[in-house]
Amino acid sequence: PETWIAGSFAVVRHPLDRLVSAYNMRIAQATPPFPREISITEFLDWVEWRLPLTPNLLDNHLRPQVDFIGPQTRLFRLEDGLDAVVAHLDELFGERCDLPPLGRHDFRNPDTDEMFDVSSSLPPGVAERIAMLYAADFDAFGYDPEPNRPVRLKTLKPELARNWRRIVWRSRMQLLRVLHIENEISGD
């Protein structure tokens, strides 16, 4: 029942940072769901195709954040820090929690980090595509779609790349896409 919920809050993140982080996290996993050789552009191709079909793709890490927000949800932007969340909870529960300031933590995987080069810029067109894919988030949370700060984008070091893995994965994705379109046309 509506009266059962005393309050609702959410911490939202800039959609561009969120997508880049999801990409970086997945390629650095011990067993990534796709080859580490794929680029952010290829990852975005896959997300644009799969997300409408599977909204909970990659455990909802790629789902538009507006899907989780209710009409009375108090919003906090991750980029503004988390101290305001603690103050909000203190106010909500009528108690003061004297936590040390919540700083930024880096949870990179040291076992795989040496496998990657890091770039501070996105390939041309990626930011615009992210802005279109997450237009509702940009609008609802007041984020600027222009990346006015550097990103931390991982790419597998060339000496570790086995391009055949990327080619096989792309071919498989293209085949799945064609089969999906064929099923839609035939009504199966």
Secondary structure, DSSP 8 states (H G I E B T S, - for coil): -GGG----EEEE--HHHHHHHHHHHHHHSSS-SS-TT--HHHHHHHHHHHTTT-TTTTTTTTS-GGGG--TT-EEEEGGG-SHHHHHHHHHHHT---------------TTTGGGEEEESS--TTHHHHHHHHTHHHHHHHT--SS--S---EEEE-GGG--HHHHHHHHHHHHHHHHHHHHHHHHT-
